[in-house]
Amino acid sequence: MAVRRHPGRAAVSRPLRTGALSAAALLLAATAGCGGDPGRPDTTASQKLHWAACPVPSDSEDGATTKAPGREWQCATLHVPLDYSKPRGATIGIAMIRAKATGPGRRIGSLIFNFGGPGGSGVTTLPALAGTYKQLRTRYDLVSFDPRGVGRSKGVRCLGNRQLDAFYAADATPDDSAEVTSLLHRAKGYTAGCEKRSGAVLPYVGTTNAARDMEVMRRVLGDRELHYFGVSYGTELGGVYAHLYPKKVGRALFDGVVDPAQDPEQGALGQAKGFQLALGDYLKGCRPTAGAGCPTQARIQALLKRLDRHPVAGSGNRKLTQSLADGGIAQSLYSRDFWPYLTQAIAAAQQGDGGILLALGDAMNGRGENGDYSTLQSSLNAVTCADFKQRYSLADIRRKLPAFRQASPVFGDFMAWSLTQCTGWPVRGAWTTPDVSARGAAPILIVGNTGDPATPYAGARKMADELGPGVGVQLTYKGEGHGAYDSGSRCVRTTVNAYLLNGRVPENGKVCT
């Protein structure tokens, strides 16, 4: 399980790491600022977008549908510099989608969505979740995109489908030297595959370039300011944009907030704690509804240990392994709506039927029901490694394992070993942690969920601090799952809509229960 400011799902949409919903029945759900103008790509910012009917989603895009969105949706390709240090050089196409504002009321402009990951396809996620944003659409054109290196935007590919089946099923928590050697060998082969299939784009898929792409997008769309709705990793992307272009920030919402001050180790350790907290909340919440049918943590650990030695039947010829089961459990904790499925999945796996838990694990990894993998996890890996400088050795992992195991008996080992994801990567990372300071920017509404497993609640406060005085306005939701806007909380929905639609900034520190 590749994990970073999210865990992969990324996207992320009801798990908000995108809308990467395989097993559909289960998973539906520039001008300068203080950061300095990183370059004005005039040859691309003056372009005209050619909007047309959207095609059927390709296998590179995560999502629960294989049908083209309805006639209300239009798609276009934005051309931006591949390398912003060479603004008149080669370009890369950024796939975009929009639905025009419906009214009533005066149109504000475009509201640009990023659903997280990194690696989530906005082109498939936004139409799938559009009902959630019906009220916002009265005054905004709803717009999203596949960031560079994702989906239709030169999505990063590393291995073929059968190779990925084996890769994700393999033991991700080695118990002896032979298993360690095997893990490192697989990681090396994965990296080599990424370089072979997508080496030309790997140096250019980082978050800073994606933020610059959004500035070109804003200008081409004709908006004076960037109005933005960022979820999970999308909050980090939004923070980097605000740092680069503070005077161009319009009404911006950060939901399911990444802690920008954490390095990969700190982020993974925080997620281990977050998923452990969410698991405990699930176990407490299960008893009143399912009674004796509920698992215990001890039984879950025993199941994972048993699967490590003896995988059980999954789907077709595929087996449910320990790694796939752990990913499936994590996937289920992204939303309280998934808890009943988790109860069923664990009970079935204990009886030798791993089908449900396998489907959940597939969703985590971006595998469709037809066996095709989207670029969800490969893009996540590529963006993570392009962003962060840290490269962790085997000695580092072994030294950190006790802390991870203490943080989570269920997820700790997986999170710790995931830190090898950038070891040996062919591109050097850009930063130790991202700079999101945005002095002088308009107020940004930051929504933190106290029960969030993927982006723990403390990250919201840290994001507000890092943005700077007078910028971050914090709203707390005391709930469960990843993110808050689509949690069902009327308080959160009303507060956010009042801000985005009418510019009413809530009192800093407001709490919704």
Secondary structure by P-SEA (a helix, b strand, c coil): ccccccccccccccccccccccccccccccccccccccccccccccccccccccccccccccccccccccccbbbbbbbccccccccccbbbbbbbbbbccccccccccbbbbbccccccccaaaaaaaccccccccccccbbbbbccccccccccccccaaaaaaaaacccccccaaaaaaaaaaaaaaaaaaaaacccccccccaaaaaaaaaaaaaaacccbbbbccccaaaaaaaaaaaaccccccbbbbcccccccccaaaaaaaaaaaaaaaaaaaaaaaaaccccccccaaaaaaaaaaaacccccccccccccaaaaaaaaaaaaccccaaaaaaaaaaaaaaccaaaaaaaaaaaaccccccccccaaaaaaaaaaacccccccaaaaaaaaaaaaaaccccaaaaaacccccccccccccccccccccccccbbbbbbbccccccccaaaaaaaaaaccccbbbbbbccccccccccccaaaaaaaaaaaacccccccccccc
